Amino acid sequence: MQYVAGGVGVNQAQVGEAIVAARKLDALDQVTLAELSSISARTLSDLERGSGNPTLASLLRVLDTLGLELTVK
């Protein structure tokens, strides 16, 4: 899956790195962020590692919880 951030293509691993950075900035552990996002800790772990095939709904719930946005151009 390819994502676009600021007009530049990014891959799943880079999206995962952004999620980890935002989670740590908010002083959240994976379990807490998963609970706040209404997803499983396993799904969050997969998102952060850039692996698996997350649903768009799961990704958007995590991004929303962290105050991040996904822009598609």
C-alpha positions in Angstrom: 0.0 0.0 0.0 1.3 3.5 -0.9 0.3 6.6 1.1 0.9 10.2 0.2 2.2 12.8 2.7 2.8 16.3 1.6 2.7 15.3 -2.0 5.4 12.7 -1.5 4.7 8.9 -1.6 5.4 7.1 1.6 5.3 3.4 2.4 3.7 1.5 5.2 6.9 1.4 7.2 7.1 5.2 7.1 3.5 5.5 8.2 4.2 3.1 11.1 7.2 5.2 12.1 5.0 8.3 12.2 2.5 6.5 14.4 5.2 5.3 16.8 6.7 8.9 17.0 3.3 10.4 17.7 2.4 7.7 20.3 5.7 8.3 22.1 5.2 12.1 22.0 1.8 11.6 23.6 3.5 9.2 26.2 1.2 6.3 25.3 2.1 2.7 25.3 0.8 0.4 22.5 -1.9 -1.2 24.7 -3.4 2.2 25.7 -3.3 3.5 22.2 -5.0 0.4 20.9 -7.7 0.6 23.5 -8.3 4.3 22.8 -8.5 3.6 19.1 -10.8 0.6 19.5 -8.4 -1.8 17.7 -6.4 -4.8 19.0 -2.9 -4.4 20.2 -1.8 -6.8 17.5 -3.3 -4.6 14.8 -1.5 -1.6 16.2 1.7 -3.5 16.4 1.3 -4.5 12.7 0.6 -0.9 11.8 3.7 0.4 13.6 5.9 -2.3 12.0 4.4 -1.5 8.6 3.4 -5.1 8.1 0.1 -6.9 7.5 -2.8 -5.5 5.6 -4.6 -3.0 7.9 -8.1 -1.8 7.1 -8.5 1.8 6.3 -10.9 2.1 9.2 -8.3 0.8 11.7 -5.6 3.2 10.3 -8.0 6.1 10.5 -9.0 5.3 14.1 -5.4 5.3 15.2 -4.6 8.5 13.3 -7.6 10.2 14.7 -6.7 9.2 18.2 -3.3 10.7 17.8 -4.6 13.9 16.1 -3.0 12.9 12.8 -4.5 13.1 9.3 -4.3 11.0 6.2 -4.5 13.0 3.0 -5.1 11.4 -0.4 -4.4 13.4 -3.5 
